[in-house]
Amino acid sequence: MTQKGRFITLEGGEGTGKSTQLKLLQRALSSAGVEVTTTREPGGTPQAERIRNLLLQRDSGKFDPLTEVLMMFAARREHLVDKIWPDMARGKWVISDRFADSTRAFQGYGMDIPQETIEKVYALVAGDFQPDLTFIFDIDPEAGLQRSLKQLQVTQDATESTEDRYERMGIAFHTRLREGFLEIAKKFPDRCVVIDAAQDIDTVHRAMLDAITERFGVTPVAEEARHG
């Protein structure tokens, strides 16, 4: 694959504000003349979204952790082949709310699947492809869960969504998750930037744009500066 665009991923535990920051980043990059596609994992394509429904719905049953890994990567393969790689080949920057680091954290650190197993499946599905830049949003697990469950309640009131399986896991799981993401940042320092997600939205947004400028030489305009 000839890589023309960029691939940026947003990672972290629950309630870190990734979805909000993804939208802000999209608008800021677009203002700088960058053609941007946003997406999410698991999901991003019709087939991958079907797998997402199996994995995240609270009433979808309990899967063996290794089965979850394989399902995540099945969705990821569809996502790569049908969306990420084609858009990048057309010169677009693709920003994804979660990618493989979430599998490393959730199923690896959270559910005790060996990282070596996950990396073997990754190599089979994605080869040596990696994100150009990964933002890891870090927050105290209890604070993040409070944020996430509050937002989920708003979503459920509006749409009757039951996509809250991981939020309902205990605090010990989410503590392992946080530790896992921080370990991933240490393991992949060339592409990972840790962001303090407890900061206000504008501060997080500016930190992300600073990293974009440093890495890629693009200077997006911060959202509040454009509208302030």
C-alpha positions as CSV (number, residue, x, y, z in Angstrom):
1,M,0.0,0.0,0.0
2,T,1.3,3.4,-0.9
3,Q,0.6,5.7,2.0
4,K,-0.3,9.2,1.1
5,G,-2.6,10.4,3.9
6,R,-2.1,10.3,7.6
7,F,-3.7,8.0,10.2
8,I,-4.3,9.5,13.7
9,T,-5.9,7.5,16.5
10,L,-7.5,8.6,19.8
11,E,-7.2,6.1,22.6
12,G,-7.9,5.9,26.4
13,G,-10.3,4.6,28.9
14,E,-14.0,5.5,29.3
15,G,-15.0,9.1,29.8
16,T,-11.9,10.7,28.5
17,G,-13.6,13.0,26.1
18,K,-12.2,11.3,22.9
19,S,-15.4,11.8,20.9
20,T,-15.5,15.6,21.6
21,Q,-11.8,16.0,20.8
22,L,-12.2,14.0,17.6
23,K,-14.8,16.5,16.3
24,L,-12.7,19.5,17.3
25,L,-9.6,18.1,15.7
26,Q,-11.5,17.4,12.5
27,R,-12.7,20.9,12.2
28,A,-9.3,22.4,13.1
29,L,-7.5,20.3,10.4
30,S,-10.2,21.1,7.8
31,S,-9.6,24.8,8.6
32,A,-5.9,24.2,7.6
33,G,-6.9,22.7,4.3
34,V,-6.5,19.1,5.3
35,E,-9.1,16.6,3.9
36,V,-10.2,14.6,6.9
37,T,-12.2,11.4,7.4
38,T,-13.4,10.4,10.9
39,T,-14.3,6.9,12.0
40,R,-14.4,4.6,15.0
41,E,-13.5,1.1,16.2
42,P,-14.9,-1.4,16.4
43,G,-16.9,-0.3,13.4
44,G,-16.4,2.2,10.7
45,T,-17.9,0.1,7.9
46,P,-21.2,-1.7,7.6
47,Q,-19.7,-5.1,8.2
48,A,-17.5,-3.9,11.1
49,E,-20.5,-2.2,12.7
50,R,-22.3,-5.5,12.7
51,I,-19.4,-7.0,14.7
52,R,-19.5,-3.9,17.0
53,N,-23.1,-4.7,17.9
54,L,-22.1,-8.2,18.9
55,L,-19.3,-7.0,21.1
56,L,-20.6,-4.0,22.9
57,Q,-24.3,-4.5,23.5
58,R,-24.9,-5.5,27.1
59,D,-27.4,-8.2,26.1
60,S,-25.1,-9.8,23.4
61,G,-23.8,-12.5,25.6
62,K,-20.4,-13.3,27.1
63,F,-17.5,-14.1,24.8
64,D,-14.2,-15.8,25.7
65,P,-11.5,-13.1,25.8
66,L,-9.6,-14.6,22.9
67,T,-12.8,-14.8,20.9
68,E,-13.2,-11.0,21.5
69,V,-9.7,-10.4,20.2
70,L,-10.5,-12.3,17.0
71,M,-13.8,-10.5,16.6
72,M,-12.1,-7.1,17.1
73,F,-9.5,-7.9,14.5
74,A,-12.1,-9.2,12.1
75,A,-13.8,-5.8,12.3
76,R,-10.5,-4.1,12.1
77,R,-9.6,-5.9,8.9
78,E,-12.8,-4.8,7.3
79,H,-12.2,-1.3,8.5
80,L,-8.6,-1.2,7.1
81,V,-9.5,-2.7,3.7
82,D,-12.7,-0.9,3.1
83,K,-12.1,2.5,4.6
84,I,-8.8,3.4,6.2
85,W,-6.4,2.3,3.5
86,P,-8.5,3.5,0.6
87,D,-9.0,7.0,2.1
88,M,-5.3,7.3,2.9
89,A,-4.4,6.3,-0.6
90,R,-6.6,9.2,-1.8
91,G,-4.6,11.6,0.4
92,K,-7.1,11.9,3.2
93,W,-6.1,12.1,6.9
94,V,-8.1,9.5,8.8
95,I,-8.9,10.1,12.5
96,S,-10.2,7.1,14.4
97,D,-11.8,6.9,17.8
98,R,-9.9,3.8,18.9
99,F,-7.7,1.3,17.0
100,A,-5.5,-1.6,17.9
101,D,-4.2,-0.1,21.2
102,S,-7.7,-0.5,22.6
103,T,-7.5,-4.3,21.9
104,R,-4.0,-4.3,23.6
105,A,-5.5,-2.5,26.6
106,F,-9.0,-4.0,26.9
107,Q,-8.4,-7.6,26.0
108,G,-4.7,-7.7,26.8
109,Y,-4.2,-5.8,30.1
110,G,-7.9,-5.9,31.1
111,M,-8.7,-9.5,30.3
112,D,-5.2,-11.1,30.5
113,I,-4.8,-12.1,26.9
114,P,-1.0,-12.2,26.3
115,Q,0.3,-9.3,24.3
116,E,2.3,-11.7,22.2
117,T,-1.0,-13.3,21.0
118,I,-2.5,-9.9,20.2
119,E,0.6,-8.9,18.2
120,K,0.5,-12.1,16.2
121,V,-3.0,-11.4,15.1
122,Y,-2.2,-7.8,14.4
123,A,0.6,-8.8,12.1
124,L,-1.7,-11.1,10.2
125,V,-4.4,-8.4,9.8
126,A,-2.4,-5.2,9.4
127,G,1.1,-6.2,8.6
128,D,3.6,-3.5,9.6
129,F,1.0,-0.7,9.3
130,Q,0.8,1.6,12.3
131,P,-0.8,4.9,13.1
132,D,1.3,8.0,12.3
133,L,0.2,9.5,15.7
134,T,-1.7,8.2,18.7
135,F,-3.2,10.4,21.4
136,I,-3.7,8.5,24.6
137,F,-6.1,10.3,26.9
138,D,-5.4,9.6,30.5
139,I,-7.8,10.2,33.4
140,D,-8.5,8.7,36.8
141,P,-10.7,5.6,36.2
142,E,-13.4,6.6,38.7
143,A,-13.6,10.1,37.3
144,G,-13.8,8.8,33.7
145,L,-16.5,6.3,34.6
146,Q,-18.6,9.0,36.2
147,R,-18.3,11.1,33.0
148,S,-19.0,8.1,30.8
149,L,-22.0,6.7,32.7
150,K,-23.5,10.2,32.8
151,Q,-23.2,10.6,29.1
152,L,-24.6,7.1,28.5
153,Q,-27.7,7.9,30.5
154,V,-28.3,10.9,28.2
155,T,-27.8,8.6,25.2
156,Q,-30.1,5.9,26.6
157,D,-32.8,8.4,27.4
158,A,-32.7,9.6,23.8
159,T,-32.1,6.4,21.8
160,E,-32.5,3.4,24.2
161,S,-28.9,2.4,23.5
162,T,-27.5,-0.5,25.5
163,E,-23.9,-0.1,24.3
164,D,-22.4,0.0,27.8
165,R,-20.9,-3.4,28.3
166,Y,-17.4,-2.2,29.2
167,E,-18.6,0.7,31.4
168,R,-20.4,-1.9,33.6
169,M,-17.2,-3.8,34.3
170,G,-15.6,-3.1,37.8
171,I,-13.2,-0.4,38.8
172,A,-10.4,-3.0,39.0
173,F,-10.8,-3.7,35.2
174,H,-10.7,0.0,34.4
175,T,-7.6,0.5,36.6
176,R,-5.8,-2.2,34.6
177,L,-7.0,-0.5,31.5
178,R,-5.5,2.8,32.5
179,E,-2.2,1.1,33.4
180,G,-2.3,-0.7,30.1
181,F,-2.6,2.4,28.0
182,L,0.2,4.1,29.8
183,E,2.4,1.0,29.2
184,I,1.5,1.1,25.6
185,A,2.6,4.8,25.4
186,K,6.0,3.7,26.8
187,K,6.2,0.8,24.4
188,F,5.5,3.0,21.3
189,P,7.0,6.4,22.2
190,D,7.6,7.4,18.6
191,R,3.9,7.6,17.8
192,C,2.1,8.0,21.2
193,V,1.4,11.3,23.0
194,V,-0.2,11.1,26.4
195,I,-2.8,13.8,27.1
196,D,-4.1,14.7,30.6
197,A,-7.8,14.3,29.9
198,A,-8.7,15.8,33.3
199,Q,-7.9,19.2,31.8
200,D,-10.6,21.5,30.3
201,I,-11.6,20.8,26.7
202,D,-9.8,23.8,25.2
203,T,-6.5,22.9,26.9
204,V,-6.7,19.4,25.6
205,H,-7.5,20.6,22.1
206,R,-4.5,23.0,22.0
207,A,-2.2,20.2,23.3
208,M,-3.3,18.0,20.4
209,L,-2.8,20.7,17.8
210,D,0.7,21.5,19.2
211,A,1.5,17.8,18.7
212,I,0.1,17.8,15.1
213,T,2.2,20.9,14.3
214,E,5.3,19.3,15.7
215,R,4.9,16.0,14.0
216,F,3.5,17.0,10.6
217,G,4.3,20.7,10.1
218,V,0.6,21.5,9.8
219,T,-0.7,24.5,11.8
220,P,-4.4,24.1,12.5
221,V,-6.3,26.9,14.2
222,A,-7.7,26.1,17.6
223,E,-11.4,25.9,17.7
224,E,-12.0,28.6,20.4
225,A,-9.6,31.0,18.6
226,R,-11.6,30.7,15.4
227,H,-14.9,31.3,17.1
228,G,-13.8,33.5,20.0
